[in-house]
C-alpha cells in the first residue's frame, strides 16, 4: 500500500473468498505509526500530522480511495521482483489460463508480462483443481452382528 511517498507493507492478512474489496487492519497501521482519525463523514490516515490518505464513509464502512500519487507510484513500480506477481495477477484474471495461453496473450496484447523458465511455479488454485480425489471402492467386510458397523452422516 502506498502512503505519503512510501510503500507500507501489511503482512499476515486474511483471504476472504468472494469479498469484493480488501480489508485494512487498523492495528497493523498503528504498528507502523500511522494514525487513524474517524469522523462522521470519513476517516484520515496520518503520520506526524501529515495526511497520507482519506477514506469516505459508505454506510458503516470506510472506503479508502487511491490518491493520484499512489496511482502513479503503483504504475511505476515495475521491478523484476514484481514481474512474477504481475504474471500471477494476469494468470488469475484470465481464469487461471495455462502457460501456452498466457504466452499467446503476451504476444497479442501490450502490458502482459512474460514469465521466465526459472520463475515458473504452479498456483495453488490450479494445483487443487487438477488434483484427483482417490475414492475407496473396496467392499467392506460384512457385519456379523447387529450394530457391529454403523454408518452415519454428520
N, CA, C and O of each residue as an XYZ file, in Angstrom:
616
protein
N       0.852     -1.158      0.000
C       0.000      0.000      0.000
C       0.909      1.236      0.000
O       1.925      1.259      0.696
N       0.555      2.232     -0.758
C       1.388      3.414     -0.919
C       0.810      4.567     -0.104
O      -0.324      4.985     -0.337
N       1.587      5.082      0.852
C       1.160      6.191      1.703
C       2.238      7.261      1.733
O       3.392      6.976      2.053
N       1.874      8.463      1.410
C       2.757      9.613      1.576
C       4.142      9.441      0.993
O       5.125      9.794      1.644
N       4.251      8.910     -0.207
C       5.541      8.791     -0.859
C       6.318      7.537     -0.512
O       7.439      7.368     -0.991
N       5.763      6.649      0.305
C       6.464      5.426      0.647
C       5.503      4.242      0.644
O       4.297      4.391      0.839
N       6.076      3.060      0.416
C       5.277      1.844      0.424
C       5.200      1.304      1.835
O       6.214      1.222      2.529
N       4.001      0.934      2.266
C       3.792      0.314      3.567
C       3.299     -1.092      3.302
O       2.272     -1.292      2.654
N       4.040     -2.067      3.809
C       3.671     -3.465      3.588
C       2.884     -3.975      4.787
O       3.307     -3.831      5.934
N       1.732     -4.573      4.502
C       0.887     -5.141      5.538
C       0.994     -6.659      5.424
O       0.576     -7.236      4.420
N       1.550     -7.306      6.443
C       1.746     -8.753      6.453
C       0.642     -9.443      7.241
O      -0.145     -8.802      7.938
N       0.605    -10.754      7.113
C      -0.314    -11.610      7.863
C      -1.764    -11.171      7.697
O      -2.478    -10.964      8.679
N      -2.187    -11.032      6.452
C      -3.563    -10.654      6.156
C      -4.379    -11.914      5.903
O      -3.814    -12.964      5.596
N      -5.677    -11.828      6.027
C      -6.554    -12.963      5.809
C      -7.201    -12.869      4.433
O      -7.557    -11.782      3.977
N      -7.346    -14.003      3.785
C      -8.016    -14.078      2.490
C      -9.473    -14.459      2.736
O      -9.759    -15.443      3.419
N     -10.385    -13.678      2.178
C     -11.820    -13.949      2.319
C     -12.374    -14.204      0.916
O     -12.524    -13.268      0.131
N     -12.683    -15.480      0.593
C     -13.205    -15.779     -0.748
C     -14.506    -15.028     -1.011
O     -15.373    -14.946     -0.142
N     -14.630    -14.488     -2.207
C     -15.848    -13.803     -2.605
C     -15.930    -12.354     -2.158
O     -16.879    -11.659     -2.522
N     -14.978    -11.883     -1.391
C     -15.000    -10.493     -0.938
C     -14.645     -9.587     -2.108
O     -13.674     -9.846     -2.819
N     -15.419     -8.531     -2.315
C     -15.242     -7.658     -3.476
C     -14.163     -6.597     -3.272
O     -13.843     -5.870     -4.213
N     -13.602     -6.487     -2.088
C     -12.567     -5.499     -1.821
C     -11.576     -6.052     -0.813
O     -11.629     -7.230     -0.462
N     -10.686     -5.212     -0.355
C      -9.692     -5.606      0.629
C     -10.006     -4.945      1.967
O     -10.466     -3.805      2.014
N      -9.757     -5.664      3.041
C      -9.915     -5.111      4.375
C      -8.560     -4.650      4.873
O      -7.545     -5.288      4.595
N      -8.534     -3.557      5.601
C      -7.290     -2.988      6.093
C      -7.278     -3.056      7.611
O      -8.250     -2.661      8.255
N      -6.210     -3.541      8.180
C      -6.091     -3.683      9.626
C      -5.592     -2.375     10.251
O      -4.465     -1.944     10.005
N      -6.444     -1.760     11.055
C      -6.060     -0.528     11.741
C      -4.929     -0.810     12.733
O      -4.045      0.025     12.926
N      -4.960     -1.982     13.358
C      -3.901     -2.373     14.288
C      -2.544     -2.441     13.617
O      -1.543     -2.007     14.187
N      -2.502     -2.987     12.401
C      -1.233     -3.071     11.686
C      -0.753     -1.700     11.237
O       0.450     -1.443     11.211
N      -1.682     -0.815     10.882
C      -1.280      0.559     10.548
C      -0.704      1.254     11.778
O       0.290      1.974     11.679
N      -1.327      1.040     12.938
C      -0.841      1.656     14.175
C       0.572      1.180     14.519
O       1.381      1.950     15.036
N       0.864     -0.085     14.231
C       2.221     -0.603     14.466
C       3.259      0.102     13.598
O       4.445      0.108     13.928
N       2.818      0.694     12.492
C       3.718      1.419     11.583
C       3.606      2.931     11.772
O       3.965      3.706     10.886
N       3.110      3.333     12.928
C       2.971      4.746     13.309
C       2.040      5.525     12.383
O       2.238      6.719     12.160
N       1.041      4.858     11.853
C       0.024      5.538     11.052
C      -1.220      5.657     11.917
O      -1.773      4.658     12.375
N      -1.646      6.884     12.132
C      -2.779      7.176     12.997
C      -4.055      7.267     12.168
O      -4.040      7.812     11.063
N      -5.148      6.742     12.689
C      -6.444      6.771     12.008
C      -7.388      7.674     12.788
O      -7.624      7.462     13.977
N      -7.920      8.673     12.116
C      -8.888      9.590     12.737
C     -10.228      9.422     12.035
O     -10.368      9.736     10.853
N     -11.204      8.925     12.775
C     -12.525      8.657     12.215
C     -13.477      9.788     12.563
O     -13.446     10.321     13.672
N     -14.326     10.151     11.604
C     -15.349     11.165     11.793
C     -16.656     10.704     11.183
O     -16.738      9.597     10.649
N     -17.673     11.537     11.257
C     -18.982     11.154     10.733
C     -19.007     11.115      9.203
O     -19.844     10.419      8.627
N     -18.124     11.833      8.542
C     -18.093     11.874      7.077
C     -17.054     10.934      6.471
O     -17.186     10.526      5.317
N     -16.026     10.588      7.238
C     -14.967      9.751      6.701
C     -13.848      9.576      7.700
O     -14.031      9.784      8.899
N     -12.698      9.195      7.202
C     -11.540      8.959      8.054
C     -10.284      9.458      7.355
O     -10.226      9.547      6.129
N      -9.289      9.779      8.161
C      -7.988     10.201      7.639
C      -6.917      9.304      8.231
O      -6.966      8.952      9.410
N      -5.959      8.940      7.409
C      -4.786      8.212      7.869
C      -3.643      9.209      7.889
O      -3.335      9.839      6.877
N      -3.014      9.347      9.058
C      -1.967     10.360      9.240
C      -0.723      9.759      9.861
O      -0.777      8.768     10.589
N       0.400     10.388      9.551
C       1.674     10.111     10.222
C       2.339     11.461     10.447
O       2.538     12.229      9.506
N       2.678     11.741     11.687
C       3.309     13.015     12.067
C       2.469     14.203     11.593
O       3.004     15.169     11.049
N       1.162     14.130     11.800
C       0.197     15.167     11.421
C       0.154     15.454      9.924
O      -0.380     16.486      9.517
N       0.697     14.576      9.104
C       0.605     14.705      7.654
C      -0.451     13.714      7.161
O      -0.397     12.532      7.499
N      -1.407     14.190      6.366
C      -2.470     13.324      5.848
C      -1.889     12.437      4.750
O      -1.382     12.930      3.743
N      -1.968     11.119      4.956
C      -1.469     10.162      3.978
C      -2.565      9.689      3.033
O      -2.326      9.491      1.841
N      -3.776      9.509      3.574
C      -4.895      9.032      2.766
C      -6.200      9.437      3.438
O      -6.246      9.687      4.642
N      -7.260      9.495      2.634
C      -8.583      9.864      3.125
C      -9.557      8.755      2.717
O      -9.518      8.266      1.588
N     -10.427      8.367      3.649
C     -11.450      7.350      3.376
C     -12.827      7.982      3.504
O     -13.081      8.737      4.442
N     -13.707      7.680      2.574
C     -15.081      8.171      2.611
C     -15.949      7.147      3.333
O     -15.765      5.941      3.168
N     -16.899      7.633      4.137
C     -17.790      6.737      4.850
C     -18.934      6.337      3.921
O     -19.628      7.186      3.362
N     -19.114      5.016      3.769
C     -20.186      4.464      2.962
C     -20.937      3.469      3.835
O     -20.454      2.363      4.080
N     -22.120      3.862      4.305
C     -22.844      3.020      5.262
C     -22.062      2.970      6.560
O     -21.780      4.007      7.162
N     -21.713      1.770      6.993
C     -20.902      1.612      8.207
C     -19.444      1.313      7.874
O     -18.651      1.014      8.766
N     -19.091      1.391      6.601
C     -17.732      1.109      6.154
C     -17.020      2.384      5.735
O     -17.653      3.364      5.341
N     -15.708      2.360      5.824
C     -14.864      3.461      5.359
C     -14.098      2.955      4.142
O     -13.327      2.000      4.232
N     -14.320      3.609      3.004
C     -13.715      3.175      1.752
C     -12.522      4.073      1.452
O     -12.658      5.285      1.288
N     -11.366      3.455      1.384
C     -10.117      4.167      1.151
C      -9.922      4.327     -0.340
O      -9.821      3.337     -1.064
N      -9.868      5.562     -0.808
C      -9.647      5.834     -2.228
C      -8.170      6.011     -2.491
O      -7.446      6.567     -1.664
N      -7.721      5.541     -3.639
C      -6.322      5.705     -4.010
C      -6.073      7.147     -4.437
O      -6.829      7.702     -5.234
N      -5.024      7.745     -3.912
C      -4.662      9.104     -4.302
C      -3.940      9.063     -5.647
O      -3.475      8.007     -6.077
N      -3.851     10.198     -6.298
C      -3.153     10.278     -7.587
C      -1.695      9.862     -7.419
O      -1.135      9.187     -8.282
N      -1.085     10.263     -6.313
C       0.307      9.906     -6.038
C       0.465      8.386     -5.928
O       1.449      7.830     -6.415
N      -0.497      7.716     -5.292
C      -0.442      6.262     -5.148
C      -0.616      5.579     -6.498
O       0.036      4.572     -6.772
N      -1.491      6.119     -7.342
C      -1.694      5.532     -8.669
C      -0.429      5.623     -9.507
O      -0.060      4.668    -10.190
N       0.240      6.781     -9.453
C       1.485      6.967    -10.212
C       2.557      6.024     -9.688
O       3.278      5.406    -10.472
N       2.666      5.910     -8.372
C       3.672      5.027     -7.783
C       3.401      3.573     -8.123
O       4.337      2.812     -8.368
N       2.150      3.178     -8.141
C       1.797      1.807     -8.487
C       2.122      1.523     -9.943
O       2.640      0.454    -10.269
N       1.825      2.460    -10.811
C       2.105      2.281    -12.232
C       3.602      2.223    -12.516
O       4.029      1.515    -13.428
N       4.400      2.955    -11.750
C       5.840      2.983    -11.995
C       6.586      1.871    -11.276
O       7.793      1.723    -11.465
N       5.900      1.090    -10.458
C       6.541      0.022     -9.690
C       6.603     -1.248    -10.533
O       5.813     -2.169    -10.327
N       7.543     -1.302    -11.486
C       7.667     -2.451    -12.381
C       9.053     -3.054    -12.266
O       9.764     -3.152    -13.266
N       9.448     -3.456    -11.081
C      10.755     -4.068    -10.885
C      10.691     -5.532    -11.266
O       9.608     -6.078    -11.476
N      11.855     -6.172    -11.357
C      11.925     -7.589    -11.708
C      11.234     -8.450    -10.659
O      10.635     -9.472    -10.997
N      11.309     -8.049     -9.379
C      10.646     -8.807     -8.322
C       9.136     -8.779     -8.487
O       8.448     -9.716     -8.084
N       8.623     -7.722     -9.072
C       7.180     -7.562     -9.229
C       6.651     -8.305    -10.459
O       5.442     -8.505    -10.576
N       7.544     -8.722    -11.390
C       7.112     -9.388    -12.613
C       6.371    -10.688    -12.329
O       5.346    -10.962    -12.953
N       6.874    -11.490    -11.398
C       6.216    -12.755    -11.081
C       4.841    -12.499    -10.479
O       3.885    -13.206    -10.800
N       4.730    -11.493     -9.605
C       3.432    -11.149     -9.019
C       2.483    -10.653    -10.098
O       1.296    -10.976    -10.079
N       3.002     -9.864    -11.043
C       2.193     -9.351    -12.132
C       1.718    -10.495    -13.022
O       0.570    -10.501    -13.464
N       2.590    -11.459    -13.286
C       2.209    -12.622    -14.078
C       1.100    -13.391    -13.365
O       0.117    -13.788    -13.991
N       1.256    -13.604    -12.045
C       0.233    -14.323    -11.285
C      -1.100    -13.577    -11.323
O      -2.158    -14.204    -11.371
N      -1.056    -12.252    -11.300
C      -2.278    -11.458    -11.378
C      -2.979    -11.677    -12.718
O      -4.192    -11.879    -12.757
N      -2.219    -11.638    -13.822
C      -2.811    -11.859    -15.135
C      -3.298    -13.293    -15.270
O      -4.343    -13.539    -15.873
N      -2.562    -14.230    -14.723
C      -2.972    -15.641    -14.738
C      -4.323    -15.789    -14.035
O      -5.195    -16.513    -14.515
N      -4.495    -15.121    -12.925
C      -5.755    -15.160    -12.177
C      -6.869    -14.448    -12.945
O      -7.995    -14.943    -13.005
N      -6.561    -13.288    -13.533
C      -7.552    -12.529    -14.307
C      -8.078    -13.320    -15.496
O      -9.238    -13.179    -15.881
N      -7.231    -14.140    -16.068
C      -7.602    -14.908    -17.250
C      -8.115    -16.299    -16.871
O      -7.951    -17.252    -17.633
N      -8.729    -16.414    -15.705
C      -9.360    -17.666    -15.228
C      -8.348    -18.802    -15.158
O      -8.648    -19.934    -15.537
N      -7.142    -18.493    -14.670
C      -6.081    -19.473    -14.451
C      -5.684    -20.175    -15.744
O      -5.599    -21.401    -15.804
N      -5.442    -19.366    -16.782
C      -5.014    -19.889    -18.083
C      -3.655    -20.556    -17.959
O      -2.833    -20.178    -17.123
N      -3.432    -21.559    -18.808
C      -2.166    -22.289    -18.807
C      -1.034    -21.482    -19.427
O      -1.237    -20.372    -19.918
N       0.166    -22.066    -19.394
C       1.376    -21.394    -19.879
C       1.268    -21.028    -21.364
O       1.681    -19.940    -21.764
N       0.717    -21.929    -22.176
C       0.601    -21.663    -23.619
C      -0.369    -20.507    -23.886
O      -0.091    -19.630    -24.705
N      -1.493    -20.515    -23.197
C      -2.481    -19.444    -23.384
C      -1.919    -18.101    -22.916
O      -2.172    -17.070    -23.539
N      -1.167    -18.111    -21.834
C      -0.563    -16.873    -21.338
C       0.487    -16.351    -22.326
O       0.648    -15.140    -22.479
N       1.197    -17.262    -22.992
C       2.178    -16.843    -23.994
C       1.476    -16.233    -25.197
O       1.963    -15.252    -25.758
N       0.332    -16.797    -25.607
C      -0.448    -16.222    -26.697
C      -0.955    -14.829    -26.323
O      -0.925    -13.914    -27.145
N      -1.416    -14.673    -25.093
C      -1.884    -13.376    -24.613
C      -0.739    -12.365    -24.596
O      -0.924    -11.209    -24.977
N       0.443    -12.797    -24.156
C       1.621    -11.934    -24.125
C       1.956    -11.405    -25.522
O       2.296    -10.233    -25.685
N       1.856    -12.278    -26.525
C       2.167    -11.888    -27.904
C       1.087    -10.990    -28.506
O       1.381    -10.147    -29.354
N      -0.167    -11.168    -28.068
C      -1.285    -10.448    -28.671
C      -1.585     -9.103    -28.022
O      -2.173     -8.236    -28.669
N      -1.200     -8.903    -26.765
C      -1.600     -7.684    -26.043
C      -0.398     -6.989    -25.434
O       0.616     -7.619    -25.135
N      -0.522     -5.692    -25.255
C       0.527     -4.911    -24.593
C       0.282     -4.901    -23.095
O      -0.867     -4.891    -22.651
N       1.354     -4.904    -22.314
C       1.242     -4.780    -20.868
C       1.154     -6.085    -20.111
O       1.160     -6.082    -18.880
N       1.072     -7.205    -20.816
C       1.003     -8.510    -20.157
C       2.430     -9.021    -20.000
O       3.149     -9.124    -20.994
N       2.859     -9.342    -18.787
C       4.244     -9.773    -18.582
C       4.459    -11.213    -19.030
O       3.528    -12.018    -19.039
N       5.680    -11.522    -19.398
C       6.058    -12.902    -19.705
C       6.733    -13.486    -18.470
O       7.194    -12.749    -17.598
N       6.788    -14.789    -18.404
C       7.386    -15.458    -17.245
C       8.572    -16.274    -17.717
O       8.443    -17.101    -18.620
N       9.731    -16.045    -17.109
C      10.934    -16.800    -17.447
C      10.791    -18.239    -16.970
O       9.994    -18.541    -16.082
N      11.582    -19.119    -17.578
C      11.538    -20.533    -17.190
C      11.874    -20.720    -15.711
O      11.324    -21.615    -15.068
N      12.757    -19.901    -15.162
C      13.154    -20.027    -13.761
C      12.089    -19.570    -12.784
O      12.129    -19.946    -11.613
N      11.130    -18.762    -13.241
C      10.110    -18.221    -12.356
C       8.848    -19.066    -12.303
O       7.947    -18.760    -11.523
N       8.752    -20.124    -13.110
C       7.519    -20.892    -13.195
C       7.234    -21.605    -11.883
O       8.108    -22.245    -11.296
N       5.996    -21.480    -11.442
C       5.522    -22.227    -10.296
C       4.024    -22.432    -10.472
O       3.346    -21.619    -11.100
N       3.525    -23.503     -9.925
C       2.109    -23.818    -10.073
C       1.331    -23.062     -9.007
O       1.684    -23.098     -7.828
N       0.273    -22.380     -9.425
C      -0.547    -21.646     -8.461
C      -1.379    -22.643     -7.655
O      -1.730    -23.712     -8.156
N      -1.692    -22.293     -6.416
C      -2.402    -23.188     -5.504
C      -3.764    -23.605     -6.050
O      -4.148    -24.768     -5.934
N      -4.488    -22.671     -6.640
C      -5.821    -22.973     -7.153
C      -5.738    -23.940     -8.328
O      -6.555    -24.854     -8.436
N      -4.748    -23.745     -9.218
C      -4.588    -24.656    -10.348
C      -4.208    -26.053     -9.859
O      -4.725    -27.048    -10.368
N      -3.321    -26.132     -8.888
C      -2.908    -27.431     -8.352
C      -4.090    -28.144     -7.706
O      -4.258    -29.350     -7.886
N      -4.905    -27.414     -6.962
C      -6.064    -28.010     -6.300
C      -7.100    -28.469     -7.318
O      -7.680    -29.545     -7.166
N      -7.340    -27.662     -8.360
C      -8.358    -28.033     -9.343
C      -7.921    -29.204    -10.217
O      -8.769    -29.902    -10.773
N      -6.622    -29.431    -10.350
C      -6.134    -30.537    -11.165
C      -5.882    -31.801    -10.352
O      -5.543    -32.844    -10.910
N      -6.046    -31.711     -9.047
C      -5.825    -32.886     -8.209
C      -6.995    -33.850     -8.360
O      -8.115    -33.444     -8.667
N      -6.724    -35.108     -8.143
C      -7.726    -36.150     -8.297
C      -8.017    -36.746     -6.932
O      -7.103    -37.062     -6.171
N      -9.289    -36.894     -6.632
C      -9.685    -37.480     -5.355
C      -9.701    -38.993     -5.513
O     -10.305    -39.514     -6.451
N      -9.046    -39.694     -4.610
C      -8.980    -41.142     -4.645
C     -10.128    -41.690     -3.797
O     -10.161    -41.503     -2.581
N     -11.064    -42.367     -4.456
C     -12.235    -42.911     -3.771
C     -12.014    -44.394     -3.531
O     -11.616    -45.123     -4.439
N     -12.271    -44.839     -2.315
C     -12.114    -46.238     -1.954
C     -13.343    -47.008     -2.440
O     -14.446    -46.788     -1.941
N     -13.161    -47.903     -3.402
C     -14.257    -48.697     -3.962
C     -14.293    -50.116     -3.382
O     -15.131    -50.917     -3.797
N     -13.416    -50.445     -2.443
C     -13.398    -51.777     -1.846
C     -14.655    -52.003     -1.017
O     -15.118    -51.110     -0.307
N     -15.193    -53.198     -1.117
C     -16.376    -53.552     -0.339
C     -15.944    -53.872      1.086
O     -15.061    -54.706      1.288
N     -16.554    -53.221      2.080
C     -16.159    -53.513      3.466
C     -16.634    -54.902      3.893
O     -17.584    -55.447      3.332
N     -15.970    -55.449      4.871
C     -16.346    -56.754      5.396
C     -17.749    -56.669      5.991
O     -18.076    -55.707      6.686
N     -18.561    -57.659      5.721
C     -19.954    -57.672      6.164
C     -20.016    -57.842      7.687
O     -19.264    -58.622      8.271
N     -20.933    -57.092      8.317
C     -21.120    -57.190      9.763
C     -21.765    -58.519     10.118
O     -22.608    -59.027      9.378
N     -21.366    -59.077     11.250
C     -21.882    -60.370     11.685
C     -22.971    -60.220     12.755
O     -23.774    -61.133     12.951
N     -23.003    -59.083     13.442
C     -23.987    -58.840     14.491
C     -24.662    -57.502     14.244
O     -24.168    -56.677     13.475
N     -25.795    -57.293     14.901
C     -26.472    -56.007     14.821
C     -25.605    -54.941     15.478
O     -24.961    -55.184     16.499
N     -25.602    -53.764     14.877
C     -24.862    -52.583     15.340
C     -23.344    -52.800     15.403
O     -22.637    -52.051     16.076
N     -22.846    -53.826     14.700
C     -21.397    -54.026     14.637
C     -20.756    -52.933     13.788
O     -19.644    -52.487     14.071
N     -21.464    -52.508     12.748
C     -20.993    -51.419     11.902
C     -22.164    -50.476     11.656
O     -23.233    -50.890     11.206
N     -21.939    -49.183     11.964
C     -22.999    -48.188     11.821
C     -22.465    -47.069     10.938
O     -21.362    -46.574     11.169
N     -23.238    -46.662      9.923
C     -22.876    -45.551      9.050
C     -23.767    -44.373      9.360
O     -24.986    -44.516      9.451
N     -23.174    -43.226      9.520
C     -23.954    -42.013      9.781
C     -23.394    -40.873      8.955
O     -22.219    -40.877      8.589
N     -24.247    -39.889      8.661
C     -23.821    -38.656      8.016
C     -23.766    -37.574      9.061
O     -24.694    -37.404      9.853
N     -22.674    -36.845      9.057
C     -22.524    -35.765     10.045
C     -22.679    -34.443      9.352
O     -22.590    -33.395      9.992
